[in-house]
Amino acid sequence: MSSSSSSSTSNNNPSDSTPDQTDTDQSHKPMLTLPAPGDVEPGINLEVNGKDIKLDALGPVVVNVDGTMSRIDNWAEMSEIEKSNVRRILLKRNDQRLQRLRAERDAEIASNKSEEK
């Protein structure tokens, strides 16, 4: 019996309370904020198929084979010539992948419509 009474006593101890510890821990962490608009480098504007595309400081978007999108992890460490080559290659490759994905989508839609009839 004494073990159950000691466990209930320890649970009521305010110093053992998790919410109090969490509140204290969070008060010492700095608040994360976004940079001010003037602190960020301006992006690069490119014309692609007659449309202006802006590449920001994170680098260009990569269209993966399955249609998902990602970014290049080491974009900030690349030299300007590397960035230029990546942009040139990605624009072509992304366009090819998007065309293929759209064609697959359109074929799937057409086959679904023919099955419904």
Biopython code that builds the backbone (N, CA, C, O; Angstrom):
import numpy as np
from Bio.PDB.StructureBuilder import StructureBuilder

atoms = [
    (1, "MET", "N", (0.812, -1.192, 0.000)),
    (1, "MET", "CA", (0.000, 0.000, 0.000)),
    (1, "MET", "C", (0.855, 1.255, 0.000)),
    (1, "MET", "O", (0.506, 2.254, -0.629)),
    (2, "SER", "N", (1.962, 1.201, 0.699)),
    (2, "SER", "CA", (2.796, 2.384, 0.773)),
    (2, "SER", "C", (3.349, 2.769, -0.589)),
    (2, "SER", "O", (3.597, 3.949, -0.835)),
    (3, "SER", "N", (3.550, 1.800, -1.486)),
    (3, "SER", "CA", (4.064, 2.118, -2.808)),
    (3, "SER", "C", (3.030, 2.880, -3.625)),
    (3, "SER", "O", (3.390, 3.766, -4.399)),
    (4, "SER", "N", (1.746, 2.549, -3.466)),
    (4, "SER", "CA", (0.725, 3.268, -4.226)),
    (4, "SER", "C", (0.554, 4.680, -3.702)),
    (4, "SER", "O", (0.313, 5.600, -4.484)),
    (5, "SER", "N", (0.674, 4.875, -2.386)),
    (5, "SER", "CA", (0.531, 6.222, -1.843)),
    (5, "SER", "C", (1.722, 7.087, -2.224)),
    (5, "SER", "O", (1.562, 8.289, -2.439)),
    (6, "SER", "N", (2.927, 6.497, -2.314)),
    (6, "SER", "CA", (4.089, 7.293, -2.697)),
    (6, "SER", "C", (4.032, 7.671, -4.169)),
    (6, "SER", "O", (4.496, 8.747, -4.546)),
    (7, "SER", "N", (3.463, 6.792, -5.018)),
    (7, "SER", "CA", (3.367, 7.126, -6.432)),
    (7, "SER", "C", (2.333, 8.215, -6.665)),
    (7, "SER", "O", (2.512, 9.071, -7.531)),
    (8, "SER", "N", (1.245, 8.185, -5.892)),
    (8, "SER", "CA", (0.260, 9.241, -6.059)),
    (8, "SER", "C", (0.798, 10.568, -5.545)),
    (8, "SER", "O", (0.451, 11.625, -6.071)),
    (9, "THR", "N", (1.649, 10.521, -4.514)),
    (9, "THR", "CA", (2.247, 11.735, -3.979)),
    (9, "THR", "C", (3.214, 12.341, -4.998)),
    (9, "THR", "O", (3.249, 13.560, -5.167)),
    (10, "SER", "N", (3.993, 11.504, -5.674)),
    (10, "SER", "CA", (4.962, 12.019, -6.639)),
    (10, "SER", "C", (4.256, 12.596, -7.866)),
    (10, "SER", "O", (4.786, 13.517, -8.489)),
    (11, "ASN", "N", (3.098, 12.094, -8.226)),
    (11, "ASN", "CA", (2.353, 12.617, -9.375)),
    (11, "ASN", "C", (1.779, 14.000, -9.093)),
    (11, "ASN", "O", (1.543, 14.772, -10.022)),
    (12, "ASN", "N", (1.552, 14.319, -7.820)),
    (12, "ASN", "CA", (0.983, 15.612, -7.467)),
    (12, "ASN", "C", (2.047, 16.681, -7.264)),
    (12, "ASN", "O", (1.706, 17.839, -7.025)),
    (13, "ASN", "N", (3.293, 16.337, -7.349)),
    (13, "ASN", "CA", (4.385, 17.279, -7.145)),
    (13, "ASN", "C", (4.461, 18.234, -8.333)),
    (13, "ASN", "O", (4.671, 17.777, -9.456)),
    (14, "PRO", "N", (4.300, 19.537, -8.130)),
    (14, "PRO", "CA", (4.301, 20.470, -9.261)),
    (14, "PRO", "C", (5.624, 20.500, -10.013)),
    (14, "PRO", "O", (5.636, 20.817, -11.202)),
    (15, "SER", "N", (6.734, 20.183, -9.364)),
    (15, "SER", "CA", (8.016, 20.222, -10.065)),
    (15, "SER", "C", (8.146, 19.096, -11.082)),
    (15, "SER", "O", (8.968, 19.183, -11.994)),
    (16, "ASP", "N", (7.337, 18.026, -10.938)),
    (16, "ASP", "CA", (7.365, 16.911, -11.877)),
    (16, "ASP", "C", (6.417, 17.129, -13.051)),
    (16, "ASP", "O", (6.389, 16.311, -13.971)),
    (17, "SER", "N", (5.666, 18.175, -13.042)),
    (17, "SER", "CA", (4.648, 18.414, -14.061)),
    (17, "SER", "C", (5.283, 18.776, -15.402)),
    (17, "SER", "O", (6.116, 19.680, -15.470)),
    (18, "THR", "N", (4.905, 18.094, -16.439)),
    (18, "THR", "CA", (5.451, 18.334, -17.774)),
    (18, "THR", "C", (5.034, 19.681, -18.353)),
    (18, "THR", "O", (5.883, 20.354, -18.938)),
    (19, "PRO", "N", (3.765, 20.123, -18.226)),
    (19, "PRO", "CA", (3.406, 21.422, -18.799)),
    (19, "PRO", "C", (4.233, 22.578, -18.250)),
    (19, "PRO", "O", (4.586, 23.490, -18.998)),
    (20, "ASP", "N", (4.553, 22.557, -16.937)),
    (20, "ASP", "CA", (5.365, 23.629, -16.371)),
    (20, "ASP", "C", (6.754, 23.642, -16.994)),
    (20, "ASP", "O", (7.296, 24.709, -17.282)),
    (21, "GLN", "N", (7.331, 22.463, -17.202)),
    (21, "GLN", "CA", (8.653, 22.376, -17.805)),
    (21, "GLN", "C", (8.614, 22.863, -19.245)),
    (21, "GLN", "O", (9.533, 23.550, -19.692)),
    (22, "THR", "N", (7.569, 22.517, -19.969)),
    (22, "THR", "CA", (7.440, 22.926, -21.368)),
    (22, "THR", "C", (7.341, 24.437, -21.471)),
    (22, "THR", "O", (7.982, 25.043, -22.330)),
    (23, "ASP", "N", (6.543, 25.056, -20.601)),
    (23, "ASP", "CA", (6.402, 26.510, -20.626)),
    (23, "ASP", "C", (7.739, 27.188, -20.353)),
    (23, "ASP", "O", (8.075, 28.180, -21.001)),
    (24, "THR", "N", (8.499, 26.665, -19.407)),
    (24, "THR", "CA", (9.792, 27.242, -19.069)),
    (24, "THR", "C", (10.770, 27.068, -20.223)),
    (24, "THR", "O", (11.503, 28.001, -20.554)),
    (25, "ASP", "N", (10.793, 25.888, -20.841)),
    (25, "ASP", "CA", (11.703, 25.623, -21.954)),
    (25, "ASP", "C", (11.408, 26.538, -23.141)),
    (25, "ASP", "O", (12.334, 27.034, -23.783)),
    (26, "GLN", "N", (10.148, 26.762, -23.432)),
    (26, "GLN", "CA", (9.770, 27.580, -24.586)),
    (26, "GLN", "C", (10.097, 29.053, -24.370)),
    (26, "GLN", "O", (10.333, 29.774, -25.339)),
    (27, "SER", "N", (10.115, 29.515, -23.120)),
    (27, "SER", "CA", (10.396, 30.926, -22.872)),
    (27, "SER", "C", (11.852, 31.268, -23.165)),
    (27, "SER", "O", (12.168, 32.441, -23.366)),
    (28, "HIS", "N", (12.744, 30.289, -23.195)),
    (28, "HIS", "CA", (14.156, 30.532, -23.455)),
    (28, "HIS", "C", (14.524, 30.385, -24.918)),
    (28, "HIS", "O", (15.646, 30.718, -25.299)),
    (29, "LYS", "N", (13.615, 29.897, -25.749)),
    (29, "LYS", "CA", (13.903, 29.713, -27.171)),
    (29, "LYS", "C", (13.619, 31.010, -27.920)),
    (29, "LYS", "O", (12.609, 31.662, -27.655)),
    (30, "PRO", "N", (14.492, 31.398, -28.854)),
    (30, "PRO", "CA", (14.214, 32.615, -29.639)),
    (30, "PRO", "C", (13.086, 32.365, -30.633)),
    (30, "PRO", "O", (12.942, 31.263, -31.162)),
    (31, "MET", "N", (12.296, 33.392, -30.877)),
    (31, "MET", "CA", (11.217, 33.277, -31.842)),
    (31, "MET", "C", (11.805, 33.356, -33.251)),
    (31, "MET", "O", (12.578, 34.266, -33.548)),
    (32, "LEU", "N", (11.446, 32.416, -34.111)),
    (32, "LEU", "CA", (11.936, 32.402, -35.478)),
    (32, "LEU", "C", (11.040, 33.276, -36.345)),
    (32, "LEU", "O", (9.815, 33.187, -36.265)),
    (33, "THR", "N", (11.642, 34.106, -37.162)),
    (33, "THR", "CA", (10.869, 34.987, -38.034)),
    (33, "THR", "C", (11.430, 34.938, -39.447)),
    (33, "THR", "O", (12.562, 34.506, -39.664)),
    (34, "LEU", "N", (10.640, 35.378, -40.384)),
    (34, "LEU", "CA", (11.089, 35.482, -41.768)),
    (34, "LEU", "C", (11.881, 36.769, -41.943)),
    (34, "LEU", "O", (11.662, 37.734, -41.211)),
    (35, "PRO", "N", (12.800, 36.795, -42.906)),
    (35, "PRO", "CA", (13.554, 38.028, -43.131)),
    (35, "PRO", "C", (12.652, 39.120, -43.699)),
    (35, "PRO", "O", (11.636, 38.835, -44.333)),
    (36, "ALA", "N", (13.034, 40.359, -43.466)),
    (36, "ALA", "CA", (12.295, 41.489, -44.021)),
    (36, "ALA", "C", (12.430, 41.469, -45.544)),
    (36, "ALA", "O", (13.438, 40.986, -46.061)),
    (37, "PRO", "N", (11.435, 41.984, -46.273)),
    (37, "PRO", "CA", (11.493, 41.935, -47.739)),
    (37, "PRO", "C", (12.762, 42.545, -48.324)),
    (37, "PRO", "O", (13.253, 42.054, -49.341)),
    (38, "GLY", "N", (13.305, 43.584, -47.726)),
    (38, "GLY", "CA", (14.509, 44.212, -48.249)),
    (38, "GLY", "C", (15.778, 43.429, -47.961)),
    (38, "GLY", "O", (16.816, 43.700, -48.565)),
    (39, "ASP", "N", (15.716, 42.445, -47.033)),
    (39, "ASP", "CA", (16.893, 41.672, -46.660)),
    (39, "ASP", "C", (17.153, 40.476, -47.579)),
    (39, "ASP", "O", (18.203, 39.841, -47.482)),
    (40, "VAL", "N", (16.221, 40.168, -48.454)),
    (40, "VAL", "CA", (16.321, 39.008, -49.326)),
    (40, "VAL", "C", (16.792, 39.444, -50.703)),
    (40, "VAL", "O", (16.341, 40.459, -51.236)),
    (41, "GLU", "N", (17.712, 38.658, -51.278)),
    (41, "GLU", "CA", (18.174, 38.961, -52.630)),
    (41, "GLU", "C", (17.010, 38.870, -53.605)),
    (41, "GLU", "O", (16.153, 37.997, -53.470)),
    (42, "PRO", "N", (16.975, 39.762, -54.579)),
    (42, "PRO", "CA", (15.911, 39.645, -55.569)),
    (42, "PRO", "C", (16.122, 38.389, -56.412)),
    (42, "PRO", "O", (17.258, 37.972, -56.636)),
    (43, "GLY", "N", (15.045, 37.797, -56.870)),
    (43, "GLY", "CA", (15.131, 36.591, -57.679)),
    (43, "GLY", "C", (15.543, 36.909, -59.101)),
    (43, "GLY", "O", (15.722, 38.071, -59.468)),
    (44, "ILE", "N", (15.686, 35.883, -59.879)),
    (44, "ILE", "CA", (16.056, 36.005, -61.282)),
    (44, "ILE", "C", (14.806, 35.776, -62.112)),
    (44, "ILE", "O", (14.081, 34.807, -61.888)),
    (45, "ASN", "N", (14.548, 36.655, -63.065)),
    (45, "ASN", "CA", (13.406, 36.491, -63.949)),
    (45, "ASN", "C", (13.856, 35.866, -65.261)),
    (45, "ASN", "O", (14.832, 36.312, -65.865)),
    (46, "LEU", "N", (13.145, 34.836, -65.701)),
    (46, "LEU", "CA", (13.409, 34.186, -66.973)),
    (46, "LEU", "C", (12.134, 34.175, -67.791)),
    (46, "LEU", "O", (11.033, 34.126, -67.243)),
    (47, "GLU", "N", (12.286, 34.218, -69.086)),
    (47, "GLU", "CA", (11.126, 34.088, -69.954)),
    (47, "GLU", "C", (11.103, 32.661, -70.479)),
    (47, "GLU", "O", (12.048, 32.213, -71.128)),
    (48, "VAL", "N", (10.010, 31.946, -70.192)),
    (48, "VAL", "CA", (9.851, 30.567, -70.622)),
    (48, "VAL", "C", (8.530, 30.454, -71.353)),
    (48, "VAL", "O", (7.469, 30.689, -70.774)),
    (49, "ASN", "N", (8.594, 30.096, -72.621)),
    (49, "ASN", "CA", (7.386, 29.974, -73.448)),
    (49, "ASN", "C", (6.524, 31.230, -73.376)),
    (49, "ASN", "O", (5.298, 31.148, -73.314)),
    (50, "GLY", "N", (7.174, 32.392, -73.386)),
    (50, "GLY", "CA", (6.455, 33.659, -73.365)),
    (50, "GLY", "C", (5.967, 34.086, -71.990)),
    (50, "GLY", "O", (5.324, 35.128, -71.868)),
    (51, "LYS", "N", (6.253, 33.317, -70.965)),
    (51, "LYS", "CA", (5.827, 33.655, -69.605)),
    (51, "LYS", "C", (7.047, 34.006, -68.772)),
    (51, "LYS", "O", (8.093, 33.371, -68.906)),
    (52, "ASP", "N", (6.923, 35.015, -67.908)),
    (52, "ASP", "CA", (8.007, 35.355, -66.999)),
    (52, "ASP", "C", (7.970, 34.410, -65.804)),
    (52, "ASP", "O", (6.941, 34.269, -65.142)),
    (53, "ILE", "N", (9.091, 33.772, -65.538)),
    (53, "ILE", "CA", (9.230, 32.862, -64.403)),
    (53, "ILE", "C", (10.285, 33.455, -63.478)),
    (53, "ILE", "O", (11.372, 33.819, -63.927)),
    (54, "LYS", "N", (9.970, 33.554, -62.189)),
    (54, "LYS", "CA", (10.924, 34.105, -61.224)),
    (54, "LYS", "C", (11.549, 32.979, -60.413)),
    (54, "LYS", "O", (10.852, 32.156, -59.821)),
    (55, "LEU", "N", (12.866, 32.962, -60.399)),
    (55, "LEU", "CA", (13.603, 31.998, -59.579)),
    (55, "LEU", "C", (14.067, 32.738, -58.334)),
    (55, "LEU", "O", (14.765, 33.748, -58.433)),
    (56, "ASP", "N", (13.697, 32.258, -57.200)),
    (56, "ASP", "CA", (14.059, 32.953, -55.965)),
    (56, "ASP", "C", (15.353, 32.406, -55.385)),
    (56, "ASP", "O", (16.029, 31.598, -56.021)),
    (57, "ALA", "N", (15.696, 32.837, -54.198)),
    (57, "ALA", "CA", (16.961, 32.476, -53.560)),
    (57, "ALA", "C", (17.069, 30.983, -53.273)),
    (57, "ALA", "O", (18.171, 30.478, -53.060)),
    (58, "LEU", "N", (15.957, 30.277, -53.264)),
    (58, "LEU", "CA", (15.990, 28.834, -53.017)),
    (58, "LEU", "C", (16.388, 28.054, -54.256)),
    (58, "LEU", "O", (16.665, 26.858, -54.172)),
    (59, "GLY", "N", (16.418, 28.703, -55.383)),
    (59, "GLY", "CA", (16.774, 28.024, -56.623)),
    (59, "GLY", "C", (15.540, 27.558, -57.365)),
    (59, "GLY", "O", (14.416, 27.695, -56.882)),
    (60, "PRO", "N", (15.764, 27.006, -58.546)),
    (60, "PRO", "CA", (14.641, 26.582, -59.378)),
    (60, "PRO", "C", (13.942, 25.346, -58.823)),
    (60, "PRO", "O", (14.505, 24.580, -58.041)),
    (61, "VAL", "N", (12.716, 25.185, -59.249)),
    (61, "VAL", "CA", (11.938, 24.007, -58.876)),
    (61, "VAL", "C", (12.278, 22.893, -59.861)),
    (61, "VAL", "O", (12.346, 23.116, -61.069)),
    (62, "VAL", "N", (12.489, 21.696, -59.329)),
    (62, "VAL", "CA", (12.769, 20.522, -60.148)),
    (62, "VAL", "C", (11.491, 19.704, -60.225)),
    (62, "VAL", "O", (10.915, 19.345, -59.198)),
    (63, "VAL", "N", (11.041, 19.406, -61.458)),
    (63, "VAL", "CA", (9.907, 18.517, -61.643)),
    (63, "VAL", "C", (10.465, 17.105, -61.743)),
    (63, "VAL", "O", (11.205, 16.786, -62.675)),
    (64, "ASN", "N", (10.110, 16.265, -60.785)),
    (64, "ASN", "CA", (10.597, 14.888, -60.773)),
    (64, "ASN", "C", (9.806, 14.038, -61.760)),
    (64, "ASN", "O", (8.753, 14.460, -62.237)),
    (65, "VAL", "N", (10.304, 12.846, -62.067)),
    (65, "VAL", "CA", (9.695, 11.960, -63.053)),
    (65, "VAL", "C", (8.245, 11.641, -62.692)),
    (65, "VAL", "O", (7.400, 11.518, -63.578)),
    (66, "ASP", "N", (7.953, 11.507, -61.398)),
    (66, "ASP", "CA", (6.598, 11.161, -60.966)),
    (66, "ASP", "C", (5.682, 12.376, -60.818)),
    (66, "ASP", "O", (4.526, 12.234, -60.418)),
    (67, "GLY", "N", (6.192, 13.571, -61.138)),
    (67, "GLY", "CA", (5.375, 14.777, -61.064)),
    (67, "GLY", "C", (5.527, 15.545, -59.769)),
    (67, "GLY", "O", (5.022, 16.662, -59.658)),
    (68, "THR", "N", (6.201, 14.984, -58.796)),
    (68, "THR", "CA", (6.450, 15.727, -57.566)),
    (68, "THR", "C", (7.485, 16.807, -57.844)),
    (68, "THR", "O", (8.180, 16.770, -58.860)),
    (69, "MET", "N", (7.578, 17.755, -56.945)),
    (69, "MET", "CA", (8.513, 18.855, -57.139)),
    (69, "MET", "C", (9.484, 18.918, -55.971)),
    (69, "MET", "O", (9.159, 18.543, -54.844)),
    (70, "SER", "N", (10.681, 19.400, -56.269)),
    (70, "SER", "CA", (11.707, 19.534, -55.243)),
    (70, "SER", "C", (12.608, 20.703, -55.596)),
    (70, "SER", "O", (12.429, 21.356, -56.624)),
    (71, "ARG", "N", (13.556, 20.951, -54.751)),
    (71, "ARG", "CA", (14.545, 22.010, -54.966)),
    (71, "ARG", "C", (15.933, 21.385, -54.906)),
    (71, "ARG", "O", (16.100, 20.264, -54.426)),
    (72, "ILE", "N", (16.911, 22.112, -55.391)),
    (72, "ILE", "CA", (18.297, 21.664, -55.356)),
    (72, "ILE", "C", (18.879, 22.069, -54.006)),
    (72, "ILE", "O", (18.923, 23.250, -53.662)),
    (73, "ASP", "N", (19.326, 21.069, -53.245)),
    (73, "ASP", "CA", (19.784, 21.311, -51.873)),
    (73, "ASP", "C", (20.972, 22.261, -51.789)),
    (73, "ASP", "O", (21.022, 23.100, -50.889)),
    (74, "ASN", "N", (21.911, 22.148, -52.691)),
    (74, "ASN", "CA", (23.146, 22.932, -52.587)),
    (74, "ASN", "C", (23.145, 24.167, -53.494)),
    (74, "ASN", "O", (24.208, 24.630, -53.907)),
    (75, "TRP", "N", (21.984, 24.690, -53.800)),
    (75, "TRP", "CA", (21.874, 25.830, -54.708)),
    (75, "TRP", "C", (22.709, 27.020, -54.233)),
    (75, "TRP", "O", (23.389, 27.652, -55.041)),
    (76, "ALA", "N", (22.669, 27.326, -52.971)),
    (76, "ALA", "CA", (23.379, 28.493, -52.435)),
    (76, "ALA", "C", (24.893, 28.347, -52.561)),
    (76, "ALA", "O", (25.601, 29.350, -52.642)),
    (77, "GLU", "N", (25.400, 27.114, -52.581)),
    (77, "GLU", "CA", (26.843, 26.895, -52.673)),
    (77, "GLU", "C", (27.358, 26.841, -54.109)),
    (77, "GLU", "O", (28.569, 26.825, -54.331)),
    (78, "MET", "N", (26.457, 26.813, -55.081)),
    (78, "MET", "CA", (26.878, 26.699, -56.483)),
    (78, "MET", "C", (27.464, 28.007, -56.998)),
    (78, "MET", "O", (27.061, 29.091, -56.575)),
    (79, "SER", "N", (28.417, 27.892, -57.914)),
    (79, "SER", "CA", (28.960, 29.077, -58.577)),
    (79, "SER", "C", (27.952, 29.564, -59.613)),
    (79, "SER", "O", (27.008, 28.848, -59.947)),
    (80, "GLU", "N", (28.146, 30.760, -60.113)),
    (80, "GLU", "CA", (27.203, 31.324, -61.084)),
    (80, "GLU", "C", (27.169, 30.507, -62.378)),
    (80, "GLU", "O", (26.103, 30.363, -62.976)),
    (81, "ILE", "N", (28.294, 29.975, -62.819)),
    (81, "ILE", "CA", (28.303, 29.159, -64.038)),
    (81, "ILE", "C", (27.534, 27.860, -63.822)),
    (81, "ILE", "O", (26.823, 27.396, -64.714)),
    (82, "GLU", "N", (27.683, 27.269, -62.622)),
    (82, "GLU", "CA", (26.918, 26.057, -62.306)),
    (82, "GLU", "C", (25.424, 26.359, -62.284)),
    (82, "GLU", "O", (24.625, 25.593, -62.824)),
    (83, "LYS", "N", (25.047, 27.466, -61.666)),
    (83, "LYS", "CA", (23.635, 27.850, -61.609)),
    (83, "LYS", "C", (23.081, 28.079, -63.018)),
    (83, "LYS", "O", (21.963, 27.673, -63.332)),
    (84, "SER", "N", (23.874, 28.728, -63.849)),
    (84, "SER", "CA", (23.445, 28.984, -65.218)),
    (84, "SER", "C", (23.216, 27.678, -65.979)),
    (84, "SER", "O", (22.219, 27.536, -66.686)),
    (85, "ASN", "N", (24.135, 26.728, -65.835)),
    (85, "ASN", "CA", (23.984, 25.428, -66.498)),
    (85, "ASN", "C", (22.783, 24.661, -65.965)),
    (85, "ASN", "O", (22.044, 24.048, -66.735)),
    (86, "VAL", "N", (22.587, 24.692, -64.654)),
    (86, "VAL", "CA", (21.448, 23.995, -64.051)),
    (86, "VAL", "C", (20.141, 24.599, -64.557)),
    (86, "VAL", "O", (19.213, 23.867, -64.900)),
    (87, "ARG", "N", (20.063, 25.930, -64.605)),
    (87, "ARG", "CA", (18.842, 26.586, -65.111)),
    (87, "ARG", "C", (18.536, 26.139, -66.533)),
    (87, "ARG", "O", (17.402, 25.789, -66.860)),
    (88, "ARG", "N", (19.567, 26.157, -67.371)),
    (88, "ARG", "CA", (19.384, 25.803, -68.783)),
    (88, "ARG", "C", (18.887, 24.367, -68.920)),
    (88, "ARG", "O", (17.945, 24.103, -69.667)),
    (89, "ILE", "N", (19.517, 23.445, -68.203)),
    (89, "ILE", "CA", (19.151, 22.032, -68.273)),
    (89, "ILE", "C", (17.773, 21.794, -67.672)),
    (89, "ILE", "O", (16.958, 21.070, -68.244)),
    (90, "LEU", "N", (17.511, 22.408, -66.509)),
    (90, "LEU", "CA", (16.220, 22.192, -65.833)),
    (90, "LEU", "C", (15.045, 22.714, -66.633)),
    (90, "LEU", "O", (13.986, 22.087, -66.661)),
    (91, "LEU", "N", (15.217, 23.856, -67.286)),
    (91, "LEU", "CA", (14.116, 24.396, -68.078)),
    (91, "LEU", "C", (13.693, 23.405, -69.152)),
    (91, "LEU", "O", (12.500, 23.176, -69.356)),
    (92, "LYS", "N", (14.661, 22.823, -69.833)),
    (92, "LYS", "CA", (14.344, 21.837, -70.880)),
    (92, "LYS", "C", (13.753, 20.568, -70.276)),
    (92, "LYS", "O", (12.726, 20.068, -70.736)),
    (93, "ARG", "N", (14.416, 20.051, -69.236)),
    (93, "ARG", "CA", (13.977, 18.789, -68.647)),
    (93, "ARG", "C", (12.612, 18.918, -67.988)),
    (93, "ARG", "O", (11.763, 18.041, -68.148)),
    (94, "ASN", "N", (12.388, 20.005, -67.246)),
    (94, "ASN", "CA", (11.077, 20.209, -66.622)),
    (94, "ASN", "C", (9.986, 20.297, -67.669)),
    (94, "ASN", "O", (8.902, 19.741, -67.492)),
    (95, "ASP", "N", (10.271, 21.004, -68.773)),
    (95, "ASP", "CA", (9.280, 21.138, -69.839)),
    (95, "ASP", "C", (8.945, 19.769, -70.445)),
    (95, "ASP", "O", (7.777, 19.458, -70.680)),
    (96, "GLN", "N", (9.978, 18.957, -70.695)),
    (96, "GLN", "CA", (9.751, 17.616, -71.247)),
    (96, "GLN", "C", (8.930, 16.757, -70.288)),
    (96, "GLN", "O", (8.001, 16.066, -70.706)),
    (97, "ARG", "N", (9.271, 16.803, -69.020)),
    (97, "ARG", "CA", (8.553, 15.997, -68.031)),
    (97, "ARG", "C", (7.110, 16.456, -67.881)),
    (97, "ARG", "O", (6.204, 15.632, -67.767)),
    (98, "LEU", "N", (6.893, 17.767, -67.880)),
    (98, "LEU", "CA", (5.519, 18.275, -67.772)),
    (98, "LEU", "C", (4.695, 17.883, -68.990)),
    (98, "LEU", "O", (3.528, 17.513, -68.854)),
    (99, "GLN", "N", (5.283, 17.959, -70.174)),
    (99, "GLN", "CA", (4.565, 17.541, -71.383)),
    (99, "GLN", "C", (4.184, 16.065, -71.307)),
    (99, "GLN", "O", (3.059, 15.697, -71.643)),
    (100, "ARG", "N", (5.121, 15.214, -70.865)),
    (100, "ARG", "CA", (4.839, 13.787, -70.732)),
    (100, "ARG", "C", (3.755, 13.526, -69.695)),
    (100, "ARG", "O", (2.851, 12.723, -69.927)),
    (101, "LEU", "N", (3.842, 14.199, -68.553)),
    (101, "LEU", "CA", (2.840, 14.015, -67.500)),
    (101, "LEU", "C", (1.462, 14.483, -67.951)),
    (101, "LEU", "O", (0.457, 13.844, -67.639)),
    (102, "ARG", "N", (1.409, 15.592, -68.682)),
    (102, "ARG", "CA", (0.117, 16.074, -69.201)),
    (102, "ARG", "C", (-0.458, 15.103, -70.217)),
    (102, "ARG", "O", (-1.662, 14.847, -70.224)),
    (103, "ALA", "N", (0.411, 14.553, -71.086)),
    (103, "ALA", "CA", (-0.053, 13.580, -72.082)),
    (103, "ALA", "C", (-0.595, 12.328, -71.393)),
    (103, "ALA", "O", (-1.630, 11.798, -71.796)),
    (104, "GLU", "N", (0.101, 11.852, -70.355)),
    (104, "GLU", "CA", (-0.383, 10.693, -69.595)),
    (104, "GLU", "C", (-1.721, 10.987, -68.935)),
    (104, "GLU", "O", (-2.624, 10.151, -68.949)),
    (105, "ARG", "N", (-1.848, 12.174, -68.357)),
    (105, "ARG", "CA", (-3.109, 12.566, -67.715)),
    (105, "ARG", "C", (-4.231, 12.617, -68.736)),
    (105, "ARG", "O", (-5.323, 12.105, -68.489)),
    (106, "ASP", "N", (-3.965, 13.238, -69.893)),
    (106, "ASP", "CA", (-4.993, 13.342, -70.927)),
    (106, "ASP", "C", (-5.397, 11.965, -71.445)),
    (106, "ASP", "O", (-6.578, 11.725, -71.698)),
    (107, "ALA", "N", (-4.430, 11.055, -71.607)),
    (107, "ALA", "CA", (-4.737, 9.700, -72.063)),
    (107, "ALA", "C", (-5.582, 8.967, -71.030)),
    (107, "ALA", "O", (-6.501, 8.227, -71.382)),
    (108, "GLU", "N", (-5.270, 9.175, -69.757)),
    (108, "GLU", "CA", (-6.040, 8.527, -68.698)),
    (108, "GLU", "C", (-7.470, 9.068, -68.662)),
    (108, "GLU", "O", (-8.418, 8.304, -68.481)),
    (109, "ILE", "N", (-7.622, 10.358, -68.831)),
    (109, "ILE", "CA", (-8.958, 10.963, -68.850)),
    (109, "ILE", "C", (-9.753, 10.433, -70.032)),
    (109, "ILE", "O", (-10.932, 10.107, -69.898)),
    (110, "ALA", "N", (-9.102, 10.345, -71.198)),
    (110, "ALA", "CA", (-9.787, 9.847, -72.389)),
    (110, "ALA", "C", (-10.195, 8.379, -72.207)),
    (110, "ALA", "O", (-11.288, 7.992, -72.623)),
    (111, "SER", "N", (-9.346, 7.569, -71.600)),
    (111, "SER", "CA", (-9.702, 6.151, -71.400)),
    (111, "SER", "C", (-10.828, 6.014, -70.378)),
    (111, "SER", "O", (-11.676, 5.131, -70.505)),
    (112, "ASN", "N", (-10.840, 6.880, -69.367)),
    (112, "ASN", "CA", (-11.937, 6.837, -68.381)),
    (112, "ASN", "C", (-13.261, 7.233, -69.016)),
    (112, "ASN", "O", (-14.300, 6.653, -68.700)),
    (113, "LYS", "N", (-13.232, 8.216, -69.908)),
    (113, "LYS", "CA", (-14.466, 8.633, -70.587)),
    (113, "LYS", "C", (-14.984, 7.539, -71.501)),
    (113, "LYS", "O", (-16.192, 7.325, -71.590)),
    (114, "SER", "N", (-14.072, 6.837, -72.188)),
    (114, "SER", "CA", (-14.507, 5.771, -73.100)),
    (114, "SER", "C", (-15.056, 4.578, -72.326)),
    (114, "SER", "O", (-15.942, 3.884, -72.824)),
    (115, "GLU", "N", (-14.553, 4.325, -71.124)),
    (115, "GLU", "CA", (-15.055, 3.251, -70.291)),
    (115, "GLU", "C", (-16.442, 3.563, -69.739)),
    (115, "GLU", "O", (-17.237, 2.651, -69.513)),
    (116, "GLU", "N", (-16.737, 4.839, -69.520)),
    (116, "GLU", "CA", (-18.031, 5.234, -68.969)),
    (116, "GLU", "C", (-19.152, 5.052, -69.994)),
    (116, "GLU", "O", (-20.309, 4.865, -69.618)),
    (117, "LYS", "N", (-18.826, 5.104, -71.248)),
    (117, "LYS", "CA", (-19.870, 4.992, -72.308)),
    (117, "LYS", "C", (-20.290, 3.613, -72.552)),
    (117, "LYS", "O", (-21.147, 3.370, -73.401)),
]
sb = StructureBuilder()
sb.init_structure("model")
sb.init_model(0)
sb.init_chain("A")
sb.init_seg("    ")
for serial, (resi, resn, name, xyz) in enumerate(atoms, 1):
    if name == "N":
        sb.init_residue(resn, " ", resi, " ")
    sb.init_atom(name, np.array(xyz, "f"), 0.0, 1.0, " ", f" {name:<3s}", serial, name[0])
structure = sb.get_structure()
